[in-house]
Amino acid sequence: MQNVVIDSVKTVLGWVPERWLPGGTPDPLIMRRGAVGRQVSRLDGPIKVGGQARFAAEVAMENMCYASLLHSPITRGRMRHLDTSAAEAAPGVILVMTHRNMPRLDIIPLVSVTNLGAVGASALPIMQDTEIRYNGQVVALVLAETQEQADHAASLIQIDYETAGARTHFEAAKATARTPASVLIEKNHTVVGNAEYELAQSPFQVDNIYRTPGHNHNAIELHAVTVAWDGDTLEVHDASQMISGSAAALAKLFGLKKEQVRVLSPFVGGGFGGKGMWDHQVVAVAAARIAGRPVRLVLSRDGVYRIVGGRTPTEQRVALAADAGGNLTALIHTGHSVMPPYSACPEQYTLTGRALYRSKSYAFVQHHLDLDIVPNTYMRAPGESVGTFALESAIDELAHEMGIDPIELRLRNEPETHPLSGTPFSQRALVQAYREGAERFGWARRQATPGTQRDGEWLIGMGCATGSFPYARMPGASASIRLTREGRAIVSCSAQDMGMGTSTVQIQHAADRLGLPMEAIVFEMGDSALPTTPMAGGSSQTVSIAAAIAAAAEKLSGELLRLAGNSSPLAGLRAGEVRMIDQKLVSIEDPSRTESFQQILARASRDEISVSAAGSAPLEMLKFAMHSLSANFCEVRVSEVTGEVRVSRMLGSFDCGAILNPKTATSQFKGGMIMGIGLALTEETLFDERSGRIMNATLADYHIPSHLDVPDIDVMWTGVPDPRSPLGARGIGEIGITGVAAAIANAVFNATGRRVRDLPITLDKLL
C-alpha cells in the first residue's frame, strides 16, 4: 500500500507546475550575503568549554536515587526462578523492580515512514514477563541511595534460566529470509531490463560478494536519563535526538496527557542514530513512579552495547557489466542484512546505487534475516555507508579490469536524470566535485598499476569513491518567533543539538530572515514544551527547522503589516511583498516604502508580537531527485612487513547545496570521514554466534579511530545552492562517511594489488 501511495503521489506531482510546490520560487536568502555563509564559531562553545553546559546525567535533584540494570546472560528462554531477597536487603536499596512489580505497559509505537512521530526502536515488551528474547535484555532494575550500592545489589539478584533454541547464525538464517515490499519509501525489489542477461553478454564484468560486520554506537556521552514525577506530571532529562516524539511516547505509555510530560535535552554528547527511545528510559520512569523519588540511570558502556542497537552485518552481491566504451549495461545490487520483525530500521544498502549511475539494466533487492538480537537501529548513514563500500569497490574493480581511470569510468556513467525514474535532479554538480577534488588531491600522480609506488617497506596507493545520501525534510516541524519592541527576537522549537552546531546555524539563518543582528537573537531548543520538531536524523534537521522558521517569519510579516495599519507607508502590502531588512519591513518592489519594527509596535502600543507556524509539506522530495554527493580521495601506506595500513591523506569534495557555516560544516564533514576510517579499518562488533553475546563491548576491545589513526583531512565543496530547498541547503551530517570505506579499500588495492571485500581491512587480510 505504501508503494502504491508514494508512486501515485509522485505521478501527480509530476503534473503539478513547479512554481506551486515548495522551492518552486527559490528561497530569497539563497542570493543574499549576510550571516548565513559566514565562518561563525559555535555559540555554545564557551559554556561547554567552561563546564556550564548541563547534560542529562548532570541534572541535580533533591532526594535523588540511582539505578542499576541487570541484563540477561542467555539469548532465548525464560526465567525459571527469580530471587531478589538478597538485593532487597542490601545496604541503601530502595527498590528492586522486575516483571513482578513493573507496571503493565503497551508497546512503544515503532518509528516508520507512515508514523514519523513515533520513536520506538523495538516492538518487544519491556520487563513484562519471564521470557528472554535476546542476550542483554533488561530483567531487573535496582534503585539505591548511591550508584555503588545499586550496582552491588544488582549483582546479588539470583536468576535460574531455562534456555531455548536461539537464532544466532547469519548463514543459517538465509534459508528463511524475508523480502520486504519496501525499504523506507522505496520499492524493494526493483528490476529494469534483464540485468543477468546483460551481465552474461557484456565483454567486461565483475561479480563479487562484499561483507560488512555489525557496528555499535560509541557516543562519548553514555545514554543517560534523570527522571522526576510531581504528582501526575513527569519531567525527563534525557540524552535524546527525539525530544518531541519521546514526550509523546511516554505520555501514551503511562496514560498521561501530552502536556503532562516534559522531556528536556538541551545538550547531547553525540547521537548518530542511537540516542532514541530504548528500555532504560521506560524502566527509569516506572521506577521513579513506584519509589516516589527522582531517579538517575546512566548506562555503562557494556550496557549501551547490550540494549541499544547498532548497524547490522551485511552480505552484498554487486555485479557490474560494461561495453567496450565503458558504458554500464548492468548494475545488480542484492544482499542480506539482519532485521528482526520486532525492529524498525532496515539497512538500506541498495538505495545508493539507484541514483548514482546510468545503466542499460538494473536489479535491486534486499532480504532480511531474523536473528535473536538487540533490535538494530539507524547508525550514521545507515545503509549508504556500507552500500557504497560494496558498490564503489565494484566500480573500482571494473575500472581496473577495463584499464580505465576509475574517475573517468564514473563520469562516463553520470546520469542526466534519476536513472530509474527519470525524475529531474534538483541540483547535481558531482562532475565538478570530482574534477576540482582530483586536481587538489594530485590524482594525476596516481600509478595505475598496483604495487608500483613505495617508500622503503611502505607500499603507497591512491583510491577514490563516490558518496551519496538522500535529501530529507521532515514534515511537522514548527517554530515560534517572539519579536520585541527593542528589536530582539526569541526563536523557539524543540530541536536537539548533538554537537553539530544547530543553534549557531539557526541563529545565523534567523538573523538574515528577520533582518536582525545575530546578537539580537536567542534560539531556544531542547525542550518538548516548545513547538514540535521531528527527530534529528536523516541529515534532515537543519532544513526542516529552516522551513519552519521561514514560515513563522512570513507569518510575522503578515502580523506586523496588520499592526502597521492604513497610516503606514506599507499599507496595502501583503506578507509576500515585503522583506525584513535592517530591523525594518521593506517593500520588495519599492524599497522606499519601509517602516521599522519599533515604529510599528510602538504605534500599536505593543511591547512584543509572537507567532507560530509549521513548515510546508516536503513535496520537493517527491517532485525532484535530491541527493548530497561526495567525491572521496584517499592515499594509504601499507607495510609490506606487517600489513599495517596507515591512511596518510584524505580529501572530501562535496556537493551539498549551499554551505551555511563553513566552520561547523568542515567539522561535520571531517567527523563523518573519521568514522569512515573506523568503518574501513578498525570497527567491528564481534558477535558470538554460539551464545548470542557481543564479545567486545568496551572501548578497549571495540576499536574506534584514535588521533594517531587520523591523517590530515582536506575538505572542499562546490557550494552550488539547491534551488528547491530552504536556504539552498542539503544535509551534510551523513554524507561525510559515505564512500570513505571504499576509497580506502581501493587505495589499499592500488598499493598492494590485494582486493579486500570483507571489512574491516585488518593485517591478516593483507599478509
C-alpha positions in Angstrom: 0.0 0.0 0.0 2.8 2.4 0.9 4.5 1.8 -2.5 1.2 2.4 -4.4 0.5 5.6 -2.4 4.0 7.0 -2.9 4.1 6.1 -6.6 0.7 7.8 -7.0 1.9 11.0 -5.2 5.0 11.1 -7.3 2.9 10.7 -10.5 0.5 13.5 -9.5 3.4 15.8 -8.5 4.9 15.2 -12.0 1.9 17.0 -13.4 1.9 19.8 -10.9 3.7 23.0 -12.0 7.0 23.5 -10.2 6.0 27.0 -9.0 3.1 25.6 -6.9 5.5 23.5 -4.8 7.9 24.3 -2.0 11.1 25.5 -3.7 9.1 26.5 -6.8 10.3 30.0 -6.1 13.8 29.7 -4.7 14.4 30.9 -1.2 15.3 34.7 -1.4 18.0 34.1 1.1 20.0 32.0 -1.4 21.1 35.1 -3.2 21.8 37.2 -0.1 25.1 37.5 1.6 24.6 38.0 5.4 25.1 35.9 8.5 24.4 32.7 6.5 27.6 31.5 4.8 29.9 33.2 7.3 32.5 31.3 9.4 30.9 31.5 12.9 32.3 29.6 15.9 29.8 27.5 17.8 27.9 29.8 20.1 27.6 27.1 22.7 31.3 26.5 22.7 32.2 28.8 25.6 29.7 27.2 28.0 30.8 23.7 27.0 34.5 24.5 27.5 33.7 26.2 30.8 31.7 23.2 32.1 28.4 25.2 32.3 26.5 23.0 29.8 24.3 20.6 31.7 23.9 17.2 30.3 21.2 14.6 31.2 23.4 12.8 33.8 24.4 16.1 35.5 20.9 17.5 36.4 20.8 17.9 40.2 17.6 17.0 42.0 16.7 16.8 45.7 16.4 13.3 47.2 17.9 11.7 44.1 18.4 7.9 43.9 20.4 5.9 41.5 19.6 2.9 39.2 21.5 -0.1 38.0 20.3 -2.6 35.5 20.6 -6.4 35.3 20.9 -8.0 31.9 20.1 -11.5 30.7 23.1 -13.7 30.0 21.2 -16.0 27.7 19.7 -15.4 24.3 16.4 -17.3 24.3 14.4 -18.9 27.1 12.7 -17.9 30.3 13.4 -17.1 33.9 12.5 -20.3 35.8 13.3 -18.9 39.3 14.0 -15.4 40.5 15.2 -14.5 44.0 15.6 -10.8 44.8 15.7 -11.1 48.6 19.5 -10.5 49.0 19.3 -7.5 46.8 16.4 -6.0 48.7 18.2 -6.5 52.0 21.5 -4.9 50.7 22.5 -1.5 52.2 20.9 1.6 50.7 18.4 -0.3 48.5 15.1 1.5 47.9 13.5 -0.7 45.2 14.1 -3.9 43.2 11.9 -3.9 40.1 11.3 -6.9 38.0 8.5 -8.2 35.8 6.6 -8.9 39.0 6.2 -5.3 40.0 6.8 -3.5 36.7 3.7 -1.5 35.6 1.7 -3.2 32.8 2.7 -1.2 29.7 1.9 -1.4 26.0 4.5 -1.4 23.2 6.1 1.9 22.1 5.0 2.5 18.5 7.8 1.8 16.1 9.3 4.6 14.1 8.3 4.3 10.4 7.6 6.3 7.3 3.9 6.1 8.0 4.3 7.3 11.6 7.2 9.8 11.6 6.3 11.0 15.1 6.9 7.5 16.5 10.2 6.8 18.3 10.1 3.1 19.1 13.1 1.0 18.1 11.7 -2.2 19.4 8.3 -3.9 19.4 9.3 -6.2 22.3 7.7 -5.9 25.7 9.8 -4.2 28.4 10.1 -6.3 31.6 6.5 -7.6 31.3 7.1 -11.3 31.6 9.6 -14.1 32.2 10.5 -14.6 28.6 14.0 -13.8 27.3 14.3 -12.7 23.7 17.9 -11.6 23.3 21.2 -11.7 25.2 21.4 -8.4 27.1 17.6 -7.9 27.7 16.9 -6.0 30.9 15.5 -8.3 33.5 15.7 -6.2 36.7 16.4 -2.7 38.0 17.7 -1.7 41.4 17.3 1.7 43.0 19.6 2.7 45.8 20.9 5.8 47.6 24.2 5.6 45.7 25.3 4.2 42.4 27.8 1.9 44.1 25.0 0.5 46.3 22.8 -0.1 43.3 25.5 -1.8 41.3 26.3 -4.1 44.2 22.7 -5.0 44.9 22.1 -5.8 41.3 24.9 -8.4 41.4 23.0 -10.2 44.3 19.9 -11.0 42.3 19.7 -14.7 41.7 18.0 -16.0 38.5 17.8 -19.5 37.2 17.2 -19.6 33.4 15.7 -22.2 31.2 17.3 -21.9 27.8 15.7 -22.4 24.5 16.9 -22.7 20.9 18.1 -19.3 19.6 18.6 -17.9 16.1 22.1 -16.5 16.1 23.7 -17.8 12.8 23.7 -15.4 9.9 24.3 -18.0 7.3 21.7 -20.4 8.6 19.1 -17.6 8.7 19.3 -17.1 4.9 17.0 -20.1 4.3 14.1 -18.3 6.0 15.0 -14.7 4.9 12.1 -12.3 4.4 11.9 -10.0 1.4 10.0 -6.8 2.4 7.9 -4.9 -0.1 9.7 -1.7 0.6 12.8 -0.3 2.1 12.0 3.1 3.7 10.0 4.9 1.0 11.5 2.9 -1.9 10.1 -0.2 -3.5 12.5 -3.0 -2.5 12.6 -5.5 -5.5 13.2 -3.2 -8.5 14.1 -4.5 -11.9 14.7 -2.6 -15.2 15.6 -4.7 -18.2 17.3 -8.0 -17.9 20.4 -7.4 -15.9 21.5 -11.0 -15.6 21.4 -11.4 -19.3 23.3 -8.2 -19.9 25.9 -9.3 -17.3 26.4 -12.6 -19.2 26.7 -10.9 -22.6 28.9 -8.0 -21.8 32.6 -8.1 -22.6 33.6 -6.6 -19.2 32.1 -7.6 -15.9 32.7 -8.0 -12.2 30.5 -10.1 -9.9 31.5 -10.4 -6.2 30.3 -10.6 -2.6 31.1 -7.9 -0.2 30.7 -8.2 3.6 30.5 -5.7 6.4 30.3 -6.5 10.1 27.9 -5.1 12.7 28.9 -1.9 14.3 27.9 -0.3 17.7 27.3 3.2 18.7 30.0 4.8 20.8 28.9 8.3 21.5 31.3 9.8 24.2 28.2 10.7 26.3 26.7 7.5 27.6 22.9 7.1 27.4 21.5 8.7 30.5 18.2 9.8 31.9 17.2 11.8 35.1 13.5 11.4 35.9 11.2 13.0 38.4 7.4 12.8 39.0 5.4 15.6 40.5 2.0 14.1 41.1 0.9 13.2 37.6 3.4 15.4 35.9 6.6 13.8 34.5 9.9 15.6 33.9 12.6 13.7 32.0 16.1 14.9 31.3 17.4 12.7 28.5 20.2 12.3 26.1 17.9 12.2 23.1 17.7 13.1 19.5 14.0 12.5 19.5 12.6 15.0 22.1 9.1 15.7 20.9 8.5 12.1 19.9 9.8 10.8 23.2 7.5 13.0 25.2 4.5 11.8 23.2 5.5 8.2 23.6 6.0 8.4 27.3 2.7 10.2 27.7 0.9 7.4 25.8 2.8 4.7 27.6 2.0 5.9 31.1 -1.6 7.2 30.4 -0.8 10.9 30.6 -1.8 13.9 28.5 0.9 15.2 26.3 1.2 18.4 28.3 1.9 16.4 31.5 5.2 15.1 30.1 8.2 17.4 29.6 11.4 16.0 28.0 14.5 18.2 28.1 17.7 17.6 26.2 19.5 20.9 25.5 22.9 19.2 25.1 23.6 15.8 23.7 27.1 14.4 23.6 26.8 12.6 20.3 23.9 10.6 18.9 24.4 9.4 15.3 21.1 7.5 15.3 21.4 5.7 18.6 20.0 8.3 21.1 16.4 7.3 20.7 13.8 5.6 22.9 15.1 2.4 24.5 14.3 0.3 27.5 16.3 2.3 30.0 14.1 5.4 29.8 10.9 3.4 30.3 12.1 1.4 33.3 13.6 4.6 34.9 10.3 6.4 34.6 8.4 3.4 36.0 10.9 3.0 38.9 10.6 6.8 39.8 6.9 6.5 39.9 7.0 3.5 42.2 9.7 4.9 44.5 8.2 8.4 44.6 11.7 9.8 44.2 13.8 11.3 41.4 15.9 8.6 39.6 19.1 8.9 37.6 20.0 6.0 35.3 23.3 6.0 33.3 24.0 3.0 31.1 27.5 1.6 31.4 29.5 1.2 28.2 28.7 -2.5 28.3 25.0 -1.6 28.9 24.9 0.5 25.8 26.1 -2.4 23.7 23.6 -4.8 25.3 20.3 -2.8 25.0 21.0 -0.1 22.3 21.1 -1.4 18.8 23.6 -0.6 16.1 24.4 -1.3 12.5 23.6 -4.8 11.2 26.0 -7.0 9.4 25.5 -7.2 5.6 26.4 -9.6 2.8 26.0 -7.9 -0.5 26.3 -9.0 -4.1 27.3 -6.3 -6.6 27.6 -7.3 -10.3 28.5 -4.7 -13.0 28.9 -5.1 -16.7 30.1 -2.6 -19.3 30.5 -2.3 -23.0 33.8 -1.6 -24.7 33.2 2.2 -24.3 32.9 1.9 -20.6 29.1 2.4 -20.5 27.4 0.3 -17.9 25.0 -2.3 -19.3 24.1 -4.0 -16.0 24.0 -2.9 -12.3 22.9 -5.6 -9.8 22.9 -5.0 -6.1 21.3 -7.6 -3.8 22.0 -9.0 -0.4 21.1 -9.9 3.2 21.1 -8.0 6.4 19.7 -8.6 9.9 16.3 -7.0 10.8 14.1 -9.0 13.2 10.3 -8.4 12.9 10.4 -6.5 16.2 12.9 -4.0 14.8 12.1 -0.9 12.7 15.3 0.0 10.9 16.4 -1.5 7.6 20.0 -1.2 6.5 19.1 0.4 3.1 22.4 -0.5 1.3 20.9 -0.9 -2.1 19.4 2.6 -2.3 22.6 4.5 -3.2 23.1 2.6 -6.5 19.7 3.5 -7.7 20.6 7.2 -8.1 24.3 7.2 -8.9 24.9 5.6 -12.3 23.3 5.4 -15.7 23.0 1.8 -16.9 21.1 -0.2 -19.5 19.6 -2.6 -16.9 19.2 -2.8 -13.1 18.3 -5.3 -10.4 17.9 -4.4 -6.7 16.6 -6.4 -3.8 17.3 -6.8 -0.1 16.5 -9.7 2.2 16.1 -9.5 6.0 17.3 -12.1 8.4 15.5 -12.8 11.6 18.0 -13.3 14.4 17.5 -13.1 18.2 19.5 -9.9 18.8 19.0 -6.5 20.4 16.9 -4.6 17.9 19.2 -3.0 15.3 18.8 0.8 14.7 20.0 3.6 12.5 23.7 4.4 12.6 25.2 7.3 10.8 24.4 7.0 7.1 22.6 3.7 7.6 22.8 1.5 4.5 24.5 4.2 2.4 27.8 3.9 4.3 28.1 0.1 3.8 26.3 0.1 0.5 28.8 2.5 -1.1 31.6 0.2 0.2 30.3 -2.6 -2.0 29.2 -0.6 -5.0 32.2 1.7 -5.2 34.6 -1.1 -4.7 33.0 -2.9 -7.6 33.2 0.2 -9.8 36.9 0.3 -9.0 37.3 -3.4 -9.9 35.6 -2.8 -13.2 37.8 0.2 -14.0 40.9 -1.9 -13.2 39.7 -4.7 -15.4 39.0 -2.4 -18.3 42.2 -0.3 -17.9 40.2 2.9 -17.4 40.9 5.5 -14.8 38.3 4.9 -12.0 37.2 8.6 -12.1 36.7 8.5 -15.8 34.6 5.4 -15.6 32.3 7.1 -13.0 32.0 10.2 -15.1 31.2 8.3 -18.3 28.1 6.9 -16.5 27.0 10.1 -14.8 23.2 10.3 -15.3 21.3 13.4 -16.5 18.1 12.5 -14.6 17.4 9.9 -11.9 18.4 6.6 -13.6 15.3 4.6 -12.6 12.5 7.2 -12.5 13.7 9.8 -14.9 12.9 12.4 -12.3 15.0 15.6 -12.7 17.7 16.3 -10.2 17.1 19.5 -8.3 20.8 20.2 -8.5 23.8 18.0 -9.2 27.4 19.0 -9.6 29.2 15.7 -8.9 31.4 16.1 -12.0 32.6 19.5 -10.7 33.3 17.9 -7.3 35.4 15.2 -8.9 37.3 17.5 -11.3 38.2 20.0 -8.6 38.9 17.3 -6.0 41.2 15.3 -8.3 43.2 18.4 -9.1 43.6 19.5 -5.5 44.4 16.0 -4.3 47.0 15.4 -7.1 45.2 12.4 -8.6 47.3 12.7 -11.7 50.3 11.3 -9.7 48.5 8.0 -9.1 50.1 4.9 -10.6 47.5 2.8 -12.4 49.5 -0.5 -11.8 49.1 -1.7 -8.2 52.2 -2.1 -6.1 54.5 0.1 -8.1 54.9 3.1 -5.7 56.8 2.6 -2.5 58.8 4.2 0.3 61.0 1.5 1.9 58.8 -1.1 3.4 55.7 1.0 2.7 53.6 0.5 -0.4 51.7 3.6 -1.4 48.4 3.7 -3.1 45.6 6.1 -4.0 41.9 5.4 -4.2 38.6 7.3 -4.8 34.9 6.6 -4.4 31.6 8.4 -4.7 29.3 9.0 -1.7 25.6 9.8 -1.9 23.0 10.5 0.8 19.4 11.5 0.1 18.0 14.9 0.9 15.2 14.7 3.5 13.0 17.4 5.1 10.7 16.0 7.8 7.0 17.1 7.9 5.6 18.5 11.1 8.4 20.9 12.0 7.2 24.0 13.8 8.8 27.2 15.2 7.7 30.3 17.1 9.1 33.8 16.9 8.7 36.4 19.6 9.8 39.9 18.4 10.2 42.7 21.0 9.9 46.5 20.5 13.6 46.7 21.4 14.5 44.8 18.2 15.3 41.4 19.9 13.9 38.1 18.8 13.4 34.7 20.6 13.1 31.8 18.1 11.9 28.6 19.7 11.5 25.0 18.7 12.0 21.6 20.4 15.0 20.7 18.3 18.0 18.9 19.6 21.7 19.7 19.2 24.0 16.7 19.2 27.1 18.7 18.8 26.8 19.8 15.2 26.0 23.5 15.9 22.3 23.6 15.3 21.6 26.6 17.4 24.5 28.5 15.8 23.4 27.9 12.2 19.7 28.7 13.0 20.7 32.0 14.7 22.6 32.8 11.5 19.5 31.9 9.5 17.1 33.8 11.7 19.3 36.9 11.6 19.1 37.0 7.8 15.4 36.0 7.7 14.3 38.6 10.3 16.7 41.4 9.4 18.4 41.5 12.8 22.0 41.2 14.0 22.9 37.8 15.3 23.5 39.1 18.8 19.8 40.2 19.0 18.6 36.7 18.6 18.1 33.9 21.2 17.4 30.4 19.9 15.5 28.2 22.4 15.6 24.4 21.9 15.9 21.1 23.6 12.6 21.2 25.4 9.4 19.3 24.4 7.3 22.2 25.7 8.5 24.3 22.8 6.9 24.0 19.3 7.3 20.4 17.9 10.1 19.5 15.6 11.0 16.0 14.3 13.9 13.9 15.4 17.4 14.8 14.5 18.1 12.1 11.9 18.5 11.5 8.2 20.5 14.7 7.8 17.2 16.5 7.8 17.1 18.7 10.9 18.7 21.9 9.5 16.4 22.3 6.5 13.3 21.1 8.5 13.8 23.8 11.1 14.7 26.4 8.4 11.4 25.8 6.6 9.5 26.2 9.9 11.4 29.5 10.7 10.7 30.7 7.2 7.0 30.0 7.6 7.0 31.7 11.0 8.8 34.7 9.6 6.3 35.1 6.8 3.5 34.9 9.3 5.3 37.5 11.4 5.5 39.8 8.4 1.7 39.5 7.9 1.1 40.3 11.6 3.3 43.3 11.5 1.6 44.6 8.4 -1.8 44.1 10.1 -0.5 46.1 13.2 1.0 48.8 10.9 -2.5 49.7 9.7 -3.5 52.1 7.0 -1.3 55.0 8.2 1.8 53.1 7.5 3.9 53.5 4.3 3.4 49.8 3.9 -0.4 50.0 3.8 -1.9 47.6 1.3 1.1 45.3 1.1 0.9 41.6 1.9 3.4 39.4 3.6 4.9 38.0 0.3 5.5 41.6 -0.9 7.8 42.7 1.9 11.1 41.6 3.4 12.7 42.1 6.8 15.9 44.0 6.5 17.9 46.1 9.0 15.2 45.8 11.6 12.6 47.1 9.2 9.8 45.9 6.9 10.7 46.9 3.4 8.6 46.7 0.2 10.3 44.4 -2.3 9.1 46.3 -5.3 9.6 49.8 -3.8 12.3 49.9 -1.1 11.4 53.5 -0.3 8.3 52.1 1.4 9.6 51.0 4.7 8.9 51.1 8.5 10.9 49.8 11.4 9.7 47.1 13.8 9.9 49.6 16.7 7.7 52.1 14.9 5.1 49.5 14.1 4.9 48.1 17.6 5.1 51.5 19.3 2.2 52.8 17.3 0.2 49.7 18.2 1.1 50.0 21.9 2.7 46.6 21.8 5.8 45.5 23.6 6.2 42.4 21.6 4.5 40.2 19.0 4.5 36.4 18.8 3.7 33.9 16.0 4.0 30.2 15.5 4.0 28.3 12.2 4.8 24.9 10.7 6.9 24.3 7.6 5.2 23.3 4.4 4.8 19.7 3.4 8.1 18.5 1.9 6.8 17.7 -1.5 10.0 18.8 -3.2 11.4 15.4 -2.0 8.9 13.6 -4.3 9.0 16.0 -7.2 12.8 16.0 -7.7 15.7 13.7 -7.1 17.6 15.3 -4.3 20.9 14.0 -3.0 24.0 15.2 -1.2 27.1 13.9 -3.1 30.8 13.5 -2.5 34.0 12.6 -4.3 36.3 10.9 -1.8 40.1 10.7 -2.3 42.5 8.7 -0.1 46.2 7.9 0.0 47.4 5.0 2.1 50.7 3.4 3.1 50.7 -0.3 3.7 53.6 -2.1 5.4 54.9 -4.9 3.3 56.3 -6.4 6.5 53.4 -6.2 9.0 50.4 -5.5 6.7 49.6 -2.4 8.8 47.5 0.2 6.9 48.1 3.9 7.6 45.9 6.5 5.9 48.3 9.3 5.0 46.0 11.8 3.3 42.3 12.2 2.7 40.2 14.8 0.7 36.5 15.1 0.6 35.0 17.1 -2.3 31.3 17.7 -1.5 28.3 18.8 -3.5 25.7 19.5 -0.8 24.0 22.7 -1.9 24.7 25.9 -0.1 27.1 25.7 2.9 25.5 27.7 5.7 28.5 27.9 8.1 31.9 26.8 6.6 33.4 26.3 10.0 30.8 24.0 11.5 30.3 22.2 8.1 34.0 21.4 7.9 33.8 19.9 11.3 30.8 17.8 10.3 32.5 16.6 7.1 35.7 15.7 8.9 33.8 13.9 11.7 32.0 11.7 9.2 35.2 10.9 7.3 36.9 9.9 10.5 34.0 7.5 11.2 34.6 6.2 7.6 38.2 5.4 8.7 36.8 3.3 11.5 34.4 1.6 9.2 37.2 0.7 6.8 40.0 -0.3 9.2 39.1 -0.8 12.8 35.4 -1.1 13.8 33.7 -4.5 14.2 31.2 -5.8 16.6 32.3 -9.3 17.5 29.1 -11.4 17.9 29.4 -14.9 19.3 27.0 -17.0 17.3 27.2 -19.7 20.0 25.9 -17.6 22.8 24.3 -14.6 21.0 26.5 -12.2 23.1 28.6 -9.3 21.9 32.1 -10.1 22.9 33.9 -6.7 22.6 31.5 -4.4 24.5 34.2 -1.9 25.7 36.3 0.8 24.0 39.3 -1.3 24.9 38.1 -4.0 22.5 35.9 -2.2 20.0 38.4 -0.1 18.2 37.4 3.4 17.1 40.0 5.6 15.3 42.2 7.5 17.7 44.1 10.7 17.0 47.1 8.8 15.7 44.9 7.0 13.2 43.6 10.2 11.6 45.7 11.9 8.9 45.5 15.4 7.5 41.9 15.7 6.1 41.2 18.3 3.5 37.6 19.4 2.8 36.2 21.4 -0.1 32.7 21.8 -1.7 31.1 23.1 -4.8 28.8 25.5 -2.9 26.2 25.4 -5.7 22.8 26.1 -4.0 19.9 23.7 -4.4 17.1 25.9 -5.6 14.4 23.6 -4.3 15.4 23.5 -0.6 15.3 26.1 2.2 18.4 28.3 2.1 19.6 26.2 -0.9 21.0 23.7 1.6 21.0 19.9 1.7 22.0 17.6 4.6 25.7 17.3 5.5 25.6 15.2 8.7 25.9 11.8 7.0 27.4 12.3 3.6 30.9 12.6 5.1 31.1 8.8 5.9 29.6 7.5 2.7 32.2 6.4 0.2 35.1 6.6 2.6 35.5 2.9 3.3 35.5 2.2 -0.5 38.1 4.9 -1.2 40.4 3.4 1.5 39.8 -0.2 0.2 40.5 1.0 -3.4 43.7 2.8 -2.2 44.8 -0.4 -0.4 44.4 -2.3 -3.7 46.3 0.3 -5.6 49.1 0.0 -3.1 49.2 -3.8 -2.7 47.3 -5.5 -5.5 45.2 -7.2 -2.9 41.4 -6.7 -3.1 39.7 -6.8 0.4 35.9 -7.3 0.2 35.4 -8.1 3.8 35.6 -5.2 6.3 37.4 -4.2 8.3 40.7 -4.3 6.4 42.9 -5.9 9.1 46.5 -7.1 8.9 45.7 -10.8 8.3 43.9 -9.9 5.1 47.0 -8.3 3.6 49.7 -10.7 4.6 
